Amino acid sequence: MKITCLRKVSAVLFFFILLSDATFAQESDWRAIFNGKDLKDWDTYLRTAPGSADTTPIGLNKDPHQVFSVVDGMMRISGQDWGGIAYKESFSNYHLRFQIKWGEKKWPPRANAKRDGGLLFHASEPYDFGTKSWMRSIELQIQEGDMADAHNVGAGVPVFQLSKTKTAEGQDVQQYDPFAPFMPTINRVYRSGNFESPYGEWTTGELVARGSDAVFIINGFVVNRLYNIFRMDLHEQVTSGRIQFQSESGEHYLRNIELRDIASVKPGKPVFVSDKMQVDVTVDQTQDLKITNNGEPVEIIAVELLGKDIDQFIIKLPAFPLVIKKGESMNLKASLKPGSTLNNDVRLKLETVYGPVSGFEIALTSK
């Protein structure tokens, strides 16, 4: 009789363990907002590109040149006319991800420039607010070599951690720097590093929009953060809006556009330890890092490298998001690109949808 009771208790406990694990997984489910078949859930707005002979706006849900179409399950944006395609619903407190690959075509007035596009979020009408082409919004830049720079298209004034730097051409610019002071700006803010995929390959972009704050992620690396988007004319924070993708003279393809509610993800209280807390990273040898969780289960969505010239480091990441339970580990591989700056100190942190994991970082030094 006692044995039977123990078996029943064990069965009940086993059931609840399974239920707990299943709940964690189900709460992180994603919702596809592009079905790969048609664009019925989206609105388009277009104008002819600047410099065209006819400057009459094409207008709302009119697309005579098929700038937006579905090709082999992908959303194609030709770039021929300027404008955007906006999802009909508005969202707040969400985690969005998508994949982007460049096409071949470029159109005037950017026929000799980088292919260009953009993800606009917290977007609101009018449709022709920015350059007579785009909704009032904040932009996660989609441009060759500049993926996840931040542009202001009038959603409000955000705050960044900013430092001054120079482009390869010697131009003075502002760059996201997690060691710099906080400053409000309406100007372009450059990403901390370039982690996008080579031409012809897919790049995964992610946006975490928490109220009036946002985080930009490229291929698993946090590269930009902004805080407290504030609409001065309304005297309030901007915490929600529509999602819009730009057409701006560069052909590109989008797929796997999906999002989830941040509240569906359990925050957890992890306690991470690494087998190596300080690592010398070299070109000719790969360092294996084993990071173990001794606390509550937590979901990791990205890593962030803090410092200068961070994209000189090659960090091989697991597939994110990744739930790491108590006693489980995550493995990373670190190496260095040839020709990198030596004795460069960088810190590695882990990112959740609620922000960086507190109290854990690994020191990397290029040698």
N, C-alpha and C positions, 0 to 999 in steps of 0.2 A: 504493500500500500504506500509506504514511504517512497519507494522507488518510483511508483507511478506518479506521485505528486511532484517529485523532483523532475521527472521527464516533462510533466506539464509545464512546470515553471520554466524549465530550459527552453521548451518550445515557444512559450510566450516571450521570453527574453530574446530569443533568436528572431522572432517575428518583429519585435520592436527595433532591434538592431537593423534588420533589413529595411524596415519602414523609414528609420532615421536616415540611412544612406540614400534611399530612393527619394525622400523628400528633399535632401540637399541637391540631388541631381535635377529633380523636376523643377525646383525653384529657380534654377539657372537657365531654363529653356529660353530659346531665342524665337523672335517673331520675324518672319520674312516680310519685308515691305515691298519687295520687288519679286513678282512671281515667275519671272523668266519667260512669260508668254505674251504679255501685253502691258500697256501703260494706263489701264483704266483707272488706277488709283492715284494718278498723278495729273497735275495741271502744268501746262507749258506756257511760257511767255517768251516772245522773241521780238527782236528788232534786227534790221540789217546792220552789219558790222560797221563801225566807224569808218568814214571815208567813202562809203558807198554813194552812188549817185542819187539813189532814192533813200531818204532817211525816214520815210513814213513808218511808224511802228507796225510790225506784223500783227502783234496783239496776243490776246489770251486764247489758248487752245487752238491756235492756227499755226500749222507747220508745213508750209508749201514745199520746202526743200528736204523734208524728212530729216531734220537735224537730230531728232530723237526717234529711235527705232529699237526693235528687238531683233537681234541676230544670233542664232544658235544659242538661245537661252541667256544672252548677255544684253545689257542695255548699251546701245551704241550712241555716242554723242559725237556728231560729225565736226562741230565747231564752226560750220559755215556761217551761220548767223549767231549773233550774241543774244544771250538770254539764259533761261533756267528751266528746270523741270522740278516741280515741288510736290512732295507728298501731300495729300489732301488733309491729313490729320496734323494736329499739333502735339508736341511731346514735352515733358519735363522730367528731370531726374532719370536719365536713361544712359545706356551703354550701347553705342552704335558701332558696327563694323561693316566694312565693305572691301572689295578687292578691285584694283584698277590696273589696267594695262594700256600702254600707248598704242595708237594706230600709226598710220604713216602720213596722213594728210595734214597740211597746215594751210591756213587761209589768211588773206590780208585782213587787218593790217599787221599781223604777226607771222607772215609767211616765212620770214627769215629769223624768227625768234624761237625761244623754247616753246614746246607744246604746253598749253595752259588749260586749266579747268579750275574747279574748286568745289568744296563742300561748304554750303552755307547753313548755319544753324541758328536757332532762336529767331527764325525769319518771320517777318510780318509784312503786310501790305503797306505801301503800294508795290506792285510788281516791278515798276520801273524806277525804284528809288536810287539804286547805285548805277552810275554811268548809263542811265535810262534803260537798264537791262536786268537788274537784279533786285531782289527784295531787300528790305532793311534787315541786316543780319551781321553776324561775325563769321569770318571765313577761315576754314582750315584749307590752306593753299594746296591745290593739286597742280603741280608744275614740275617739269623735268629738272631734277637737281635741287628743287626747293620744296620738297614735300613736307607739309605741316608748318610752314611759316604761317603767321597769323596776320590777317588783314581785317580792318574795320570797315564794314559796309553799312554803318549807321545804327547798329542795334543799341549801342550805348558806349560808355567809356569804361573799358576794363583796366585792371591793375595787373602788372607783370613784375617779375624780378628781372631787372634789365642791367646789362653792361654794354658799353660801346665797343665795337669791333670794326674790322675792315673786311670787305669782300675781297675776292681774288683780284678784282679790278682796282682795288684801292679805295672803294667808296665807304664812307663812314655810315654805319648802320647800328641799329639796336638789336641785341640778341638776348634770348631767354638764358638766364644764368642763375641757377638755384642758390648761389652764394651772394648774389647782388641784392641791393635794397629794393623795396617795392616802389613802383612808380606808375601812375596812371598815364596812358598814352592812347592816341587814336592812330598812331603810325604803324607801319609794318614792323612786326617783330620776328626776327629770324629764328629758326629752330636751332637747338643746341648742337645737333649733328645730323649727318646725312646717312640714313639707314635704308633708303629705298632700294628696290631691286634693279638690276640692270635692264636696259631697254629690251623689250620683247618678253619680259617676265612679269608675273603678277606681283603687285605690292599690296599688302594688307594695311589699310588705314583704320584707325579706331578713334572714336570720340567718346569721352566720358563727360557728360553734362550733369553736374550736380548743382541744382539751383542756378545761381548766377556765376558759378565757377565752371571751368572746363579743363580737360587734359587731352592733349593730342598724342597719339601713339602710332608709330610706323614700324611694321614688321616686328612687333613685340618690344619696342624701345620707346619710353616716354621721351619726347623731344620738345614739348612746349606746355606751359601752364598759364592760365589766366584766371583772374579772380574778380568778383564783385562787378560784373557788367552792370553799369548804372545809366539809366535813361534820364538825363538831366531835365529835359523838357517835361517829363512826367513825374519827376522826383521819386523814382522807384527803381528797384532792381529789375533786371530782365532775367526771368527764370524759365521761360518756355517759348515755344514757337515751332514753326514748321521746318522741314528739312528740304533743302534745295541743292541740286547739282548744276554747275555752270556749263554753258557752252561759250568758249572764248577763243576761237580760232585754232584749237588743237583737237584732232580726232583722238578719242579714247573710248575704252570699253569698261563697263562696270558689271560686277556680278556679286552674288552672295551678300546683298544689302539686307541687313537684319539688325534688330535691336531687342533689348530687354529692359525691364524695369529694374533700376538699381535696388529697390527695396526687396526684390525677390532673392537677393544674394545675402546669405548670412555673413555678418562681419567677422565673427570669430576673434579669438585672442591667441594668436600663435606665439610660440617661443622658439625662434630659429637660432640654430648654431651651425657653423660651417667647419669642416675639417681643416680649412685654411682661411684665416681671417686677414692675412696679409700675403699678397702674391706678387712675385716678380714675373712679368709677362714678357715673353720673347717671341721673335719671329720663327725660330727654328724648333721650338718645343711647345706643345699644347699642354696647358695646365688643366687638370680635372678638378672641379669643385663639387663637393657634396654638401648640400644644405639640408639639414634635418629639422623637422618640426617637433618640438617637445611639448607643445601646448595644444590649444583647441584647433579643430579643422579650419582651414582658411583657403580661399580661392585666390590664386595669384594670376594677374592678367598681363603683367609686363615687368620689365626691369628698367631702371634708370641709371645711367652713368652720369655722375656729377663731376664736372671739371672741364678742362680745356682739351681740345682736339680729341674728343671722346670717340669719334668714329674711326680713329686709328686702331682701336681695340676690336678684335673679332671675337664676339661672344656667341657661341652656338647655344640656342635656346630650345627648350622643349616646346611642345604645342600648347599654347595658352588659349583659353583659361584652363588652369590646372588646380584642382582641389588637392591639397596636401593635408592628410589627416595626421593625428598624433602618431609619432614613430615612423612616419614615412619621410622619404627624402626626394629632393629634386637635384638633378645633375646638370651642371653647366660645363662648357669647355671654353677656355680663354686662350687666345694667341694674339699676335701683333702683326699688323700689315708691314711689309717691307718699306724702308725709308721713313718710319715713324720717328717722331721726336722722342728722344730718350730721357729717362728720369722724369717722366710725366706722371703725376699722381692723380688717380681717379678713384672715386668711390662708387661702389655698386650697391643699389638698394632695390627692394622688391616692392611692387605696386599692386594694390587691390582697387576695386571700384570705389572704395571709401578713402583712398589716398595711400601714401607710402606706409609700409610696415614699420612701426615705431621700434627704435632701439636695436636695429640690425643693419649693418653694412659691412662690406668687404672692401679692403684697400687694395687697389691694383696699381702697380708701378711698371712703366715700360722700361725694359732693360735690353 
